Amino acid sequence: MKISKQAQRDARQLFRVCLAGGRLDENRVRQVVALLGDKKPRGYVEILSRLHRLVKLDVAKRTARVENAVATTPVQQTEIQASLEKHYGAGLDIQYFVNPSLIGGLRIQVGSDLYDGSVKTRLEKLQQSF
């Protein structure tokens, strides 16, 4: 479905309304969606679709997934958090997972950025070079 330019502008404007101090406010999003559902302006389905996409991208940008071959120690978690906040800013939601298939190293994904320092990836790259 193609979204009209006006619907895109409206969705961006509503998205900006949902920001509080540069961060997405969940309550404001709910209020905006409820208001759109009640008033049903022209093209409101397109506006809701675009607004949903913008909210989803913002949430992904603020979520970090850290995978380690073994359980991450609290000291490592503090160092990782400090490093990520230095690069992406404060307010990241960091989730830690154990993935034994990595063999060693870390794999960090923040939004669409992926930092892969795992032994598994290095071995795969080495195998492809032969």
C-alpha positions as CSV (number, residue, x, y, z in Angstrom):
1,M,0.0,0.0,0.0
2,K,1.4,3.4,-1.0
3,I,1.2,6.1,1.6
4,S,0.4,9.6,0.6
5,K,2.8,12.4,1.3
6,Q,0.3,14.2,3.5
7,A,-0.2,11.0,5.6
8,Q,3.6,10.7,6.0
9,R,3.8,14.4,7.1
10,D,1.0,13.9,9.5
11,A,2.5,10.8,11.0
12,R,5.9,12.5,11.4
13,Q,4.2,15.4,13.1
14,L,2.3,13.1,15.4
15,F,5.5,11.2,16.2
16,R,7.2,14.4,17.2
17,V,4.3,15.1,19.5
18,C,4.9,11.7,21.2
19,L,8.5,12.7,22.1
20,A,9.2,13.9,25.6
21,G,12.7,15.1,26.2
22,G,13.9,13.4,23.0
23,R,12.5,10.1,24.1
24,L,9.4,8.3,23.0
25,D,6.6,8.6,25.6
26,E,4.4,5.5,25.6
27,N,1.4,7.3,27.2
28,R,1.5,10.0,24.5
29,V,1.6,7.3,21.8
30,R,-1.5,5.7,23.3
31,Q,-3.3,9.1,23.5
32,V,-2.4,9.9,19.9
33,V,-3.6,6.5,18.6
34,A,-6.8,6.8,20.6
35,L,-7.4,10.3,19.3
36,L,-6.9,9.2,15.7
37,G,-9.2,6.3,16.3
38,D,-11.9,8.6,17.6
39,K,-11.7,11.4,15.1
40,K,-10.8,9.3,12.1
41,P,-9.4,12.0,9.8
42,R,-9.0,11.4,6.1
43,G,-6.3,8.8,5.5
44,Y,-6.1,7.8,9.2
45,V,-5.3,4.2,8.4
46,E,-2.2,5.3,6.4
47,I,-1.3,7.7,9.2
48,L,-1.5,5.0,11.8
49,S,0.5,2.6,9.6
50,R,3.3,5.2,9.2
51,L,3.2,6.1,12.9
52,H,3.5,2.5,13.8
53,R,6.6,2.1,11.6
54,L,8.2,5.2,13.2
55,V,7.5,4.0,16.7
56,K,8.8,0.6,15.9
57,L,12.1,2.0,14.4
58,D,12.6,4.2,17.5
59,V,12.1,1.3,19.9
60,A,14.6,-0.8,17.9
61,K,17.1,2.1,17.9
62,R,16.9,2.2,21.8
63,T,17.1,-1.6,22.3
64,A,20.5,-3.4,22.5
65,R,20.8,-7.2,22.3
66,V,24.1,-8.5,23.7
67,E,24.9,-12.2,23.0
68,N,27.8,-13.9,24.8
69,A,29.0,-17.5,24.7
70,V,29.0,-17.6,28.5
71,A,27.0,-15.7,31.1
72,T,28.0,-12.0,31.1
73,T,29.5,-10.9,34.5
74,P,28.2,-7.8,36.2
75,V,31.6,-6.1,35.6
76,Q,31.3,-6.9,31.9
77,Q,27.7,-5.7,31.8
78,T,28.8,-2.3,33.3
79,E,31.6,-1.9,30.8
80,I,29.3,-2.8,27.9
81,Q,26.6,-0.5,29.1
82,A,29.1,2.4,29.5
83,S,30.5,1.8,26.0
84,L,27.1,1.6,24.4
85,E,25.8,4.7,26.2
86,K,28.9,6.6,25.1
87,H,28.1,5.7,21.5
88,Y,24.3,5.7,21.4
89,G,23.4,8.0,24.4
90,A,21.7,7.2,27.7
91,G,18.5,5.3,28.0
92,L,19.3,2.1,26.1
93,D,17.3,-1.0,27.0
94,I,20.1,-3.6,27.1
95,Q,19.2,-7.3,27.1
96,Y,21.8,-10.0,27.7
97,F,21.6,-13.5,26.2
98,V,23.8,-16.6,26.4
99,N,24.5,-18.2,22.9
100,P,26.9,-21.1,23.2
101,S,27.2,-21.4,19.4
102,L,29.3,-18.2,19.4
103,I,32.2,-20.2,20.9
104,G,33.6,-17.0,22.3
105,G,33.4,-13.2,22.0
106,L,30.4,-10.9,21.8
107,R,27.7,-10.1,19.3
108,I,25.9,-6.8,19.9
109,Q,22.9,-5.5,17.9
110,V,21.5,-2.0,18.4
111,G,18.7,-1.3,16.0
112,S,20.1,-2.1,12.6
113,D,23.8,-1.9,13.7
114,L,25.5,-5.2,14.3
115,Y,28.9,-5.6,16.0
116,D,30.0,-9.2,15.7
117,G,33.3,-10.1,17.5
118,S,32.5,-13.7,17.9
119,V,34.9,-16.6,17.3
120,K,32.2,-18.3,15.2
121,T,32.1,-15.4,12.7
122,R,35.9,-15.2,12.5
123,L,36.1,-19.0,11.8
124,E,33.4,-18.6,9.1
125,K,35.3,-15.8,7.5
126,L,38.5,-17.8,7.6
127,Q,36.7,-20.7,6.0
128,Q,35.3,-18.6,3.2
129,S,38.8,-17.2,2.4
130,F,40.1,-20.7,1.5
